Amino acid sequence: MYEYLKSLHLIFVITWFAGLFYIVRLFVYQIEANDKPSPEKEILQKQYQIMTYRLWYIITWPSAVLATIFALSLLHLNPAFLEMPWMQVKLGFVVLLFIYHFKCQKIYTELQNNQVNYSSTFMRLWNEGATIILFAVVFLVILKNAINWIYGVIGIILFSIIIMLGFKFYKRIRNKKSD
């Protein structure tokens, strides 16, 4: 039973992250559609609102709920995990993931109401938040060592710097093509 629950937990964690990765990408496109001329702007916004609604409420939210239910089931079957330092750190990252998820919910709601409060540049950077959390959690789960997570966090910070530099490089290329 434990292995089945673990498998289901992992499947829904993967679909949850997939939803988080893609929803923010759709936010980028929806924000950029706001700068298009009419009627293109209205057509794109309507289509992106439909796409984000389906992704958010048919894939992302159910995946978050099911991943959480299966995680709590696993912890119920093996409460000793809660005493392990690596699990405590992992749960800290899970809290960050939920904060990230709820912030995405806020952005989703604003965009569904045609309120654009963020730039597409901000959204591209925001999209990396889930990636950083994913890296941290995977390293913690695989290494199962509270000390090694420090190396993982250092790696995540370096990875984040590389992503930022890559983003700036990509932005320069995009700006050169538009000139």
C-alpha positions as CSV (number, residue, x, y, z in Angstrom):
1,M,0.0,0.0,0.0
2,Y,2.8,2.4,0.9
3,E,4.5,2.1,-2.5
4,Y,1.2,2.7,-4.3
5,L,0.6,5.9,-2.2
6,K,4.2,7.0,-2.9
7,S,3.7,6.5,-6.6
8,L,0.5,8.4,-6.7
9,H,2.1,11.2,-4.6
10,L,4.9,11.5,-7.1
11,I,2.6,11.4,-10.1
12,F,0.5,14.3,-8.7
13,V,3.6,16.3,-7.6
14,I,4.8,16.0,-11.3
15,T,1.4,17.2,-12.7
16,W,1.2,20.0,-10.1
17,F,4.6,21.3,-11.1
18,A,3.7,20.9,-14.8
19,G,0.7,23.1,-14.1
20,L,2.7,25.7,-12.3
21,F,5.3,25.8,-15.0
22,Y,2.8,26.2,-17.8
23,I,0.4,28.6,-16.0
24,V,3.1,31.2,-15.5
25,R,4.0,30.8,-19.2
26,L,0.4,31.5,-20.1
27,F,0.5,34.5,-17.8
28,V,3.4,35.8,-19.9
29,Y,1.5,35.4,-23.1
30,Q,-1.6,36.9,-21.7
31,I,0.3,40.0,-20.5
32,E,2.0,40.4,-23.8
33,A,-1.4,40.0,-25.6
34,N,-2.5,43.1,-23.7
35,D,-0.2,45.2,-25.8
36,K,-1.6,43.9,-29.1
37,P,-4.0,46.1,-31.2
38,S,-7.7,45.3,-31.4
39,P,-9.3,42.9,-32.3
40,E,-6.2,40.7,-31.8
41,K,-5.9,41.7,-28.2
42,E,-9.4,40.7,-27.3
43,I,-9.3,37.4,-29.2
44,L,-6.0,36.4,-27.6
45,Q,-7.0,37.5,-24.1
46,K,-10.3,35.5,-24.3
47,Q,-8.4,32.4,-25.5
48,Y,-5.7,32.7,-22.8
49,Q,-8.4,33.1,-20.2
50,I,-10.0,29.9,-21.3
51,M,-6.7,28.1,-21.4
52,T,-5.6,29.3,-18.0
53,Y,-8.9,28.4,-16.5
54,R,-8.8,24.9,-17.7
55,L,-5.2,24.4,-16.7
56,W,-5.6,25.9,-13.3
57,Y,-8.8,24.2,-12.2
58,I,-8.7,20.9,-14.2
59,I,-5.0,20.1,-13.7
60,T,-3.1,22.3,-11.3
61,W,-5.4,22.7,-8.3
62,P,-6.6,19.0,-8.3
63,S,-2.9,17.9,-8.6
64,A,-1.9,20.1,-5.6
65,V,-4.8,18.7,-3.5
66,L,-4.1,15.1,-4.5
67,A,-0.4,15.4,-4.0
68,T,-1.1,16.8,-0.5
69,I,-3.6,14.1,0.4
70,F,-1.1,11.3,-0.7
71,A,1.7,13.1,1.2
72,L,-0.3,13.3,4.4
73,S,-1.3,9.6,3.9
74,L,2.4,8.7,3.6
75,L,3.3,10.7,6.7
76,H,0.4,9.0,8.6
77,L,1.8,5.6,7.7
78,N,5.3,6.5,8.5
79,P,5.3,9.4,11.1
80,A,9.0,8.8,11.9
81,F,9.7,10.9,8.7
82,L,8.7,14.0,10.5
83,E,11.6,13.6,12.9
84,M,14.2,13.4,10.1
85,P,16.0,16.7,9.4
86,W,15.9,16.3,5.6
87,M,12.1,15.9,5.8
88,Q,11.7,19.0,7.9
89,V,13.7,21.0,5.4
90,K,11.7,19.5,2.6
91,L,8.4,20.5,4.3
92,G,9.8,24.0,4.5
93,F,10.2,24.0,0.7
94,V,6.7,22.6,0.4
95,V,5.4,25.6,2.4
96,L,7.2,27.8,-0.1
97,L,5.6,25.9,-2.9
98,F,2.1,26.6,-1.5
99,I,3.0,30.3,-1.1
100,Y,4.1,30.3,-4.7
101,H,0.9,28.5,-5.7
102,F,-1.3,31.0,-3.8
103,K,0.5,33.9,-5.4
104,C,-0.1,32.3,-8.8
105,Q,-3.8,32.1,-7.8
106,K,-3.8,35.8,-7.1
107,I,-2.2,36.6,-10.5
108,Y,-4.6,34.2,-12.2
109,T,-7.6,36.0,-10.7
110,E,-6.3,39.4,-11.7
111,L,-5.6,38.4,-15.2
112,Q,-9.1,36.7,-15.5
113,N,-10.5,40.2,-14.5
114,N,-8.2,41.8,-17.2
115,Q,-6.0,43.4,-14.6
116,V,-2.4,43.4,-15.6
117,N,-0.3,44.3,-12.6
118,Y,3.0,42.6,-13.7
119,S,5.3,42.8,-16.7
120,S,6.0,39.8,-18.8
121,T,9.7,40.2,-17.7
122,F,8.5,39.8,-14.1
123,M,6.5,36.7,-15.0
124,R,9.5,35.1,-16.8
125,L,11.5,35.5,-13.7
126,W,8.6,34.4,-11.5
127,N,8.4,31.2,-13.6
128,E,11.8,30.2,-12.2
129,G,10.5,30.1,-8.6
130,A,8.9,26.7,-9.1
131,T,12.0,25.4,-10.7
132,I,14.1,26.4,-7.8
133,I,11.7,24.7,-5.3
134,L,11.7,21.6,-7.5
135,F,15.5,21.3,-7.5
136,A,15.6,21.8,-3.7
137,V,12.9,19.1,-3.0
138,V,14.4,16.6,-5.4
139,F,17.9,16.9,-4.0
140,L,16.5,16.6,-0.4
141,V,14.4,13.5,-1.2
142,I,17.1,11.7,-3.2
143,L,20.0,12.6,-0.8
144,K,18.0,12.3,2.4
145,N,20.7,14.2,4.2
146,A,20.1,17.5,6.0
147,I,23.8,18.5,5.5
148,N,23.9,17.8,1.8
149,W,20.9,20.1,1.2
150,I,23.2,23.0,2.0
151,Y,25.2,22.1,-1.1
152,G,21.9,21.7,-2.9
153,V,20.8,25.2,-1.8
154,I,24.2,26.6,-2.9
155,G,23.7,24.8,-6.2
156,I,20.2,26.3,-6.5
157,I,21.5,29.8,-5.9
158,L,24.2,29.3,-8.6
159,F,21.5,27.8,-10.9
160,S,19.3,30.8,-10.2
161,I,22.2,33.1,-11.2
162,I,22.7,31.2,-14.4
163,I,19.0,31.4,-15.2
164,M,19.0,35.2,-14.6
165,L,22.1,35.6,-16.8
166,G,20.5,33.4,-19.4
167,F,17.3,35.5,-19.2
168,K,19.2,38.7,-19.7
169,F,21.1,37.2,-22.6
170,Y,17.7,36.0,-24.2
171,K,16.2,39.5,-23.6
172,R,19.1,41.1,-25.4
173,I,18.7,38.8,-28.4
174,R,14.9,39.5,-28.5
175,N,15.6,43.2,-28.3
176,K,18.1,43.0,-31.2
177,K,15.6,41.1,-33.3
178,S,12.9,43.6,-32.7
179,D,15.2,46.5,-33.7
